[in-house]
């Protein structure tokens, strides 16, 4: 269940520089000026043990899934802050200037865990990553740690077929979780994605596949998180069309997919005049984060603006902007994002919260270094 709101903290001292480069904003560094270190947070030995468990105790995944304590409601206050961790299976490994940032599974898991131990509602990922999190939870519990996946929203990603940069990128068939597997693991929902290019025939195949997936999930009582966007092909591949006209159109297309929209949440990009997008549907809307833009300031500004756009806007489902927030601590960035979404905090209040949280609980998984 949602934890109680924490007391407001006073803002940063005058003259501090921050993500937007303005006086009074908080700098994107951990305490003492050092950037977040995945190795310092998650011992490499713990990640090495995942392979041993995969070989010797593969049943741990089902055991941890069955033992996990779930929420009674996905969004008790009607809002969500979810982490997206499904990029690698599509061949998207870049974060910032590093084209292989998410290619290190050890570093990626450290960043995912850093977000999950804080005040975030949960994570959406492909089977490999969710299974690794289940195994890490078992290793953590065997050494006296609490269940960090308890009461979190776990969403299984279903479609990763349209590989980034491929000739078949928009033919995004279901190649990951199935509704049956999501239900058997006791996950809290399913994620599908459809990108619409009116000039590409593959769009129709993806629309049909997504409609079938939405119907199958609703038949099992599973909420569906449907990521939808209008795209166009340019010289460097597909880009998202971020206009009110494009987003209003594609939102209306998405809400008509499948035999029911009763449990459908939509994940959409931000655009100017976002209030027009908010008015296009009564389905709850979650904002996506897109490529990391360095420190979290721009994301927080966008989310705060979106949350004011209308009552259908209910939170975020963001990935690299949260796990790779420039030199900022992902835990601190998640704290700030929670404050904006769940507590309606101002940007200055969120940045102050981020400064307070930065560098906390860095020893949370230190006990996993023991042999």
C-alpha positions in Angstrom: 0.0 0.0 0.0 1.0 3.6 -0.4 3.3 4.9 2.3 2.4 8.0 4.1 3.6 11.3 2.6 6.8 12.7 4.0 7.1 16.1 5.5 8.1 18.9 3.1 11.7 19.9 3.2 13.2 23.3 2.8 14.6 24.2 -0.6 18.3 24.2 -1.5 20.5 27.0 -0.4 20.9 30.1 -2.5 23.4 30.0 -5.3 23.2 26.2 -5.9 23.2 25.2 -9.5 20.9 22.5 -10.8 19.6 20.5 -13.8 18.2 23.6 -15.4 21.2 25.7 -14.6 19.2 28.3 -12.6 20.1 29.6 -9.1 18.3 27.7 -6.4 18.1 24.4 -8.4 19.8 21.3 -7.0 22.9 19.9 -8.7 22.6 16.4 -10.2 25.2 14.7 -8.1 25.2 12.3 -5.1 26.4 13.5 -1.7 30.0 14.6 -1.9 29.8 15.3 -5.6 30.3 11.6 -6.8 28.1 10.2 -9.4 25.9 7.2 -8.7 28.0 3.9 -8.8 26.1 0.7 -9.7 29.0 -1.4 -8.3 28.9 0.4 -5.0 25.2 -0.2 -4.7 24.8 -3.7 -5.9 27.7 -6.1 -5.3 28.9 -7.8 -8.5 28.9 -11.1 -6.6 25.2 -10.9 -6.1 24.6 -10.6 -9.8 27.0 -13.5 -10.5 24.8 -15.7 -8.3 21.8 -15.2 -10.5 23.4 -17.5 -13.1 23.9 -20.2 -10.4 20.2 -19.9 -9.4 19.1 -20.1 -13.1 21.1 -23.4 -13.4 20.5 -25.0 -10.0 17.2 -23.6 -8.7 15.1 -22.2 -11.6 12.0 -22.9 -9.6 12.9 -19.9 -7.4 11.0 -17.6 -9.9 7.7 -19.4 -9.4 8.3 -19.6 -5.6 9.0 -15.9 -5.2 6.1 -15.0 -7.5 3.7 -17.1 -5.3 5.1 -15.7 -2.1 4.9 -12.0 -3.2 2.5 -9.9 -1.3 0.3 -7.9 -3.8 -1.6 -4.7 -3.5 -5.3 -4.9 -3.1 -5.6 -2.1 -5.7 -3.1 -1.2 -8.4 -3.5 2.6 -7.7 -4.9 3.2 -4.3 -4.9 7.0 -4.8 -5.6 6.8 -8.6 -2.0 7.6 -9.6 1.0 5.6 -10.5 4.8 6.1 -10.9 6.0 3.0 -12.8 9.5 2.2 -14.1 9.9 0.9 -17.6 12.6 -1.7 -18.0 11.8 -3.3 -21.3 14.2 -1.5 -23.7 17.0 -4.1 -24.1 14.8 -6.8 -25.5 14.0 -4.4 -28.4 17.7 -3.8 -29.0 17.5 -0.3 -27.5 20.6 -0.1 -25.3 21.6 3.6 -25.6 21.2 5.9 -22.6 22.6 9.4 -23.1 25.9 9.3 -25.0 26.7 5.7 -24.3 25.3 3.4 -27.1 25.7 0.3 -24.9 24.7 1.7 -21.5 21.9 -0.9 -20.9 24.1 -3.6 -22.4 25.5 -4.4 -19.0 22.9 -6.4 -17.2 24.7 -5.9 -13.8 24.6 -2.1 -14.1 21.1 -2.1 -15.4 19.8 -4.3 -12.5 21.6 -2.0 -10.0 19.8 1.0 -11.4 16.4 -0.8 -11.5 16.8 -1.8 -7.9 17.9 1.7 -6.9 14.6 3.0 -8.1 12.5 0.1 -6.7 13.7 0.4 -3.1 12.4 3.9 -3.0 8.9 5.4 -3.3 7.9 4.1 -6.7 4.8 2.1 -7.5 6.5 -0.7 -9.5 8.2 -1.8 -12.7 7.3 -3.0 -16.2 9.7 -5.4 -17.8 10.2 -8.4 -20.1 10.4 -11.9 -18.6 14.2 -12.0 -18.3 14.4 -8.9 -16.2 11.4 -9.7 -13.9 12.8 -13.2 -13.4 16.2 -11.7 -12.4 14.4 -9.5 -9.9 12.6 -12.5 -8.4 15.9 -14.3 -8.1 17.6 -11.3 -6.5 14.7 -11.0 -4.1 15.2 -14.6 -3.0 19.0 -14.0 -2.5 18.2 -10.9 -0.5 15.6 -12.6 1.7 18.0 -15.6 2.3 20.3 -13.0 3.9 17.7 -11.4 6.0 16.5 -8.7 3.7 12.8 -7.7 3.2 10.9 -8.5 0.0 11.5 -5.4 -2.1 8.9 -6.6 -4.7 6.1 -6.8 -2.1 3.3 -4.4 -2.7 4.9 -3.2 -5.9 3.0 -3.2 -9.2 4.7 -5.7 -11.6 3.7 -5.4 -15.2 4.8 -8.0 -17.8 5.8 -6.7 -21.3 4.3 -8.7 -24.1 5.6 -7.4 -27.3 9.2 -6.8 -28.3 9.2 -8.2 -31.8 9.8 -4.9 -33.7 13.5 -4.5 -33.1 15.0 -1.1 -33.1 16.5 -0.1 -36.5 15.2 -3.2 -38.3 13.3 -3.3 -41.6 10.4 -4.8 -39.6 10.4 -2.3 -36.7 6.7 -1.6 -36.9 5.7 -5.2 -37.2 5.7 -5.4 -33.4 4.2 -8.9 -32.7 4.0 -10.4 -29.3 7.3 -12.1 -28.5 7.6 -11.8 -24.7 5.1 -12.4 -21.9 1.7 -14.1 -22.7 -1.5 -13.4 -20.8 -1.4 -16.9 -19.4 2.2 -16.5 -18.0 1.4 -13.1 -16.6 -1.7 -14.5 -14.8 0.2 -17.6 -13.6 3.0 -15.5 -12.0 0.4 -13.3 -10.3 1.7 -10.1 -12.1 -0.5 -7.0 -11.9 -0.9 -6.2 -15.5 0.4 -6.5 -19.1 2.0 -3.9 -21.4 1.7 -3.8 -25.1 2.8 -1.1 -27.6 1.6 0.1 -30.9 3.2 2.8 -33.1 1.1 4.0 -35.9 2.6 5.0 -39.3 -0.2 5.5 -41.8 2.2 4.9 -44.7 3.5 1.5 -43.4 1.3 -1.6 -43.9 3.0 -3.3 -40.8 0.9 -0.9 -38.7 -2.2 -2.9 -39.4 -0.6 -6.2 -38.3 0.5 -4.6 -35.1 -2.9 -3.1 -34.5 -4.5 -6.5 -34.9 -2.0 -8.2 -32.7 -2.4 -5.6 -30.0 -6.2 -5.8 -30.2 -6.0 -9.6 -29.6 -3.6 -9.1 -26.7 -5.9 -6.5 -25.1 -8.9 -8.8 -25.4 -7.0 -11.8 -24.0 -5.9 -9.7 -21.0 -9.3 -8.3 -20.3 -10.7 -11.8 -20.4 -8.4 -12.7 -17.5 -9.1 -9.5 -15.6 -5.6 -8.1 -16.3 -5.1 -4.4 -16.6 -3.5 -3.4 -19.9 -0.9 -0.6 -20.2 -1.1 0.3 -23.8 1.8 2.5 -25.1 0.7 4.3 -28.3 2.2 7.0 -30.5 2.2 8.3 -34.0 5.5 7.9 -35.8 7.1 8.9 -39.1 10.2 7.6 -40.8 13.1 10.0 -41.3 16.7 9.7 -42.4 17.7 8.3 -39.0 14.8 6.0 -38.6 11.4 6.5 -36.9 10.6 9.5 -34.8 7.6 10.3 -32.7 5.2 12.9 -34.0 4.6 15.1 -31.0 1.7 17.3 -32.1 -1.7 17.6 -30.4 -3.3 16.5 -33.7 -1.2 13.3 -33.9 -1.6 12.3 -30.3 -5.4 13.0 -30.1 -5.8 10.9 -33.2 -3.7 8.0 -32.0 -5.3 8.0 -28.5 -8.7 7.6 -30.1 -7.4 4.7 -32.2 -5.9 3.0 -29.1 -9.0 3.2 -26.9 -10.9 1.3 -29.6 -8.5 -1.6 -29.6 -9.8 -4.9 -28.2 -13.1 -6.1 -27.0 -13.0 -3.9 -23.9 -11.3 -0.8 -22.6 -12.5 -1.2 -19.1 -9.0 -2.0 -17.7 -6.9 -0.1 -20.2 -4.3 2.5 -19.2 -2.6 4.5 -22.0 1.0 5.5 -22.1 1.7 8.5 -24.3 4.4 11.1 -25.0 4.2 14.7 -23.9 3.4 17.4 -26.4 2.5 21.1 -26.4 -1.2 21.8 -25.6 -1.3 18.5 -23.7 -4.7 19.4 -22.4 -6.1 18.5 -25.8 -4.7 15.0 -25.4 -6.1 14.7 -21.8 -9.5 15.6 -23.2 -9.3 12.9 -25.8 -10.1 9.9 -23.5 -11.5 8.9 -20.2 -8.9 6.1 -19.9 -6.1 6.9 -17.4 -3.1 8.4 -19.1 0.5 7.8 -18.1 3.3 9.9 -19.5 6.4 8.2 -21.0 9.8 9.6 -20.4 11.7 8.9 -23.7 15.5 9.2 -24.0 17.3 10.5 -21.0 18.0 14.3 -21.1 20.6 14.4 -18.4 19.6 15.6 -15.0 15.8 15.1 -14.1 14.8 18.7 -14.2 13.2 18.7 -17.7 11.3 15.5 -17.0 9.9 16.8 -13.8 8.8 20.0 -15.5 7.0 18.0 -18.2 5.3 15.7 -15.7 4.1 18.6 -13.6 2.7 20.3 -16.6 1.0 17.1 -17.8 -0.5 16.4 -14.4 -2.2 19.8 -14.6 -3.6 19.1 -18.1 -6.7 17.2 -17.0 -8.2 14.6 -14.7 -7.4 11.7 -17.1 -3.6 12.2 -16.5 -2.7 9.8 -13.7 1.1 9.5 -13.6 4.1 8.2 -15.5 5.6 5.1 -16.9 9.2 6.1 -17.5 12.5 4.3 -18.2 15.9 5.7 -19.1 14.9 9.2 -17.7 14.7 7.5 -14.3 17.3 4.8 -14.4 19.9 7.0 -16.2 19.2 10.5 -15.0 22.6 11.9 -15.9 24.9 12.0 -12.9 21.9 12.1 -10.5 21.1 9.3 -8.1 18.2 7.3 -9.6 16.8 6.8 -6.0 16.7 10.6 -5.6 15.2 11.2 -9.0 12.4 8.7 -8.2 11.7 10.5 -4.9 11.2 13.7 -6.8 9.0 12.1 -9.4 6.8 10.5 -6.7 6.4 13.9 -5.1 5.2 15.5 -8.3 2.7 12.7 -9.2 1.4 11.6 -5.8 1.8 14.7 -3.7 1.2 17.4 -6.3 4.5 19.0 -5.3 5.9 22.0 -7.1 9.1 21.7 -9.1 11.0 23.5 -6.4 9.6 21.2 -3.7 10.4 18.1 -5.9 14.0 19.3 -6.4 14.4 19.9 -2.7 13.1 16.3 -2.1 15.6 15.0 -4.5 18.5 16.8 -2.7 17.3 15.3 0.6 17.1 11.7 -0.8 20.4 11.8 -2.8 22.8 9.1 -1.7 20.5 7.5 1.0 20.5 3.7 1.6 23.5 3.0 -0.6 24.3 0.0 1.6 20.9 -1.6 1.1 22.3 -4.6 -0.7 25.8 -4.7 0.8 25.1 -8.0 2.6 24.8 -9.7 -0.8 28.6 -9.4 -1.1 29.0 -12.2 1.5 29.8 -15.6 0.1 
